[in-house]
Amino acid sequence: MSMETKSTVNKVLSYIGAYRFQLAASIVFAGASVALTLLIPLLIGRAIDCIIDRGQVDFVLIKGYLLKTAFAALATALLQWLMNTFNNKITFGVVRDIRNEAFSRIEELPLGYIDSHSCGETVSRVIADVDQFADGLLMGFTNLFTGVVTILGTLIFMLVLHPGITAVVVIMTPISLFVAKFISTHTHDMFRMQSETRGEQTAFIDEMVNNQKVVQAFCHEDENMTVFDDVNARLSKYSLRATFFSSLTNPGTRFVNNIVYAAVALVGAFAAINGSITAGILSSFLSYVNQYTKPFNEISGVITELQNALTCAARIFELIEQPPQVSDSGCPGLSDVRGEVALSDVSFSYVPEVSLIEHLNLNVSHGRRVAIVGPTGCGKTTLINLLMRFYDVNGGCISVDGSDIREITRSSLRKNFGMVLQETWLKNGTVRENICMGRPDATDDEMIAAAKASHAHSFIKRLPQGYETVINEDGGSLSQGQKQLLCIARVMLCLPPMLILDEATSSIDTRTELKIQDAFARMMKNRTSFIVAHRLSTIRDADIILVMKDGHIIEQGNHNELLQKGGFYSRLYYSQFEG
């Protein structure tokens, strides 16, 4: 067993340790059921010995043995039901705990991890891999322990009945173990490739389903089918190999076990002829041989399933053990925020080898409106991510009202920022719940006033249930512009001291945009605001315009000052009105 597998097993055992009572009960019931199961062949053998010859049958003793056999069978069924009940509680309790911890860790992961791993692959770990792990764990509880106890129990019974024949069974047992071990050791890598490819396929399907409009718009169906066929073919190949080799275990061990059974029958027959054992005892012995060899078949199957389960467990533990974002417990919260923001010698890059923002300095006083413009990829949205502390700076510091944002709680920082982005944020719930997300205690009058200010009230009233209309996280039948208006209404209801508007009106028609710009102007009064825009006509009234290129501020000033300079901003501005 490799160190990685041992580590995974230890982690699984640590989760099982939380269910000690259920585990102890399962062990007790399993032991009792195995004992009664092993008692039945002995009772039947005794009953056979009561048949001496024609006309010489002790029916009284046979009746007693048969009644005991019936009682033992009923008790075994009850004990096995209780054992399986506790096994299910342990298995699905462990699965629940692992999924809870995995989801909790996803909530704590830095955005850098989320951005660098596909959504579908992460979902595959939490759903598909945990399901596969549950199947293997349940089979392990159900068959592994009972199989081991059955092997030990039958050995004891056989030794009591006839040590010589038992020696034949024990001598031939290693052959079955060798076959099982040889096959199982060659299936681990195949199950690992199967699990990884399944995650790749899930990620691809998730991406295609969520972006089907884009796929159809660019007529990319055939190319997607080519990629999917390739992934699907690899998954089919790995699954077929893993299943084929793992399925060899059972017939392989059965073949060996049949040889053992034949050898015992032959030796036992000679022993019966010699009179060292009775026919009834030989019948019991052959039954014990079957019960002794059967667990090897089951255990070999369990080992194969556990190989798959441990592979899936390793993938989910890899997610759980990802380092969370730096904790802010113990840090003070922001209070009475004025909105004075300073960036001092800030450097940041998503990938260490590729620099993005270097030695950026900026001071924004209370109530100023700061517009950030520049070509795609210059660092505008990155700057917003740093202000919200979705990412931490690599060098320098960002402060709000003189406090380094790394030394205050994220929740207090983000509560003091209102964000409206080009990409809308909605949740599954009513329109009311989406608008009041930041202020659940807002009154109906306040909510409606915010909706009217954002010019969302009119279309909301046309919805089937108005503000009580349920929408999903994708907005359902709402247009992109309507979803953006809901996000604007949400910010207008909260009115935090600092605002971030990143292409906030990109999906809204020009006429409505002009009206909203007036509402924005009133909302931004006495509030520190950061505005990211590609349409430069929308930021002409900003107090200061920062022109970014390659992660640096190359120009700054108000609209008129930058036009008079005739620099990069001027060329960028007039390029939007050429012709």
Number of C-alpha atoms within 10 A of each C-alpha: 6 7 8 12 15 12 12 20 14 12 15 18 12 12 16 18 14 14 16 11 12 19 19 12 15 25 19 14 22 26 21 19 26 22 17 19 21 21 20 21 21 22 22 21 20 21 21 20 19 18 16 11 8 6 7 9 15 14 12 9 14 19 12 13 21 16 13 16 20 13 14 20 17 13 16 20 15 14 21 21 15 17 26 18 14 22 23 19 16 25 24 16 17 22 20 14 15 20 18 14 17 22 16 12 18 19 12 15 18 18 17 13 14 12 9 9 12 17 15 18 21 22 16 22 27 25 13 18 25 21 18 20 24 23 16 24 25 21 22 23 23 20 16 21 18 25 25 16 20 25 20 12 21 25 20 13 18 22 15 10 17 17 14 13 20 20 15 15 21 11 10 15 17 12 13 21 16 12 17 24 14 11 20 24 14 15 20 21 15 21 25 21 18 24 25 19 21 24 22 21 23 21 19 19 15 17 14 16 10 11 12 14 11 11 16 10 10 9 11 12 13 10 11 15 12 11 13 17 13 13 17 17 13 17 21 15 15 21 18 14 16 23 15 12 15 25 16 16 25 20 11 16 24 16 13 19 24 14 13 23 20 13 16 21 18 13 13 24 16 13 18 16 11 10 10 11 17 19 20 21 25 21 20 25 27 19 19 24 24 16 19 26 24 18 21 24 24 20 24 26 25 25 23 28 25 25 25 26 26 25 26 28 27 23 20 23 18 13 19 21 11 15 12 15 17 11 11 14 10 9 13 13 15 19 10 8 14 17 25 20 23 21 21 16 15 20 21 24 19 15 9 9 7 9 13 19 26 18 15 18 16 14 12 18 16 18 18 21 26 24 29 26 24 23 13 12 13 19 23 25 15 19 22 20 15 18 24 21 17 16 19 20 20 14 16 15 20 24 19 19 17 11 17 14 24 18 14 19 17 20 12 14 20 17 16 21 20 24 23 23 19 18 15 20 16 20 16 14 15 17 23 21 20 23 27 22 18 17 15 13 10 15 11 12 9 15 24 20 16 24 25 16 21 27 21 22 20 11 13 22 13 10 14 10 12 16 20 15 15 19 18 14 12 16 20 11 10 15 13 16 19 19 22 26 28 27 27 28 27 26 25 23 23 22 18 21 23 27 22 23 20 22 17 24 24 18 17 18 10 11 8 15 19 14 13 20 15 13 16 17 12 11 18 20 13 15 21 23 27 25 23 27 21 18 14 18 12 17 22 14 15 20 15 21 26 24 23 23 20 17 23 18 22 14 15 17 17 17 21 11 13 20 17 10 12 11 12 16 24 16 11 18 17 12 10 12 8 6 5
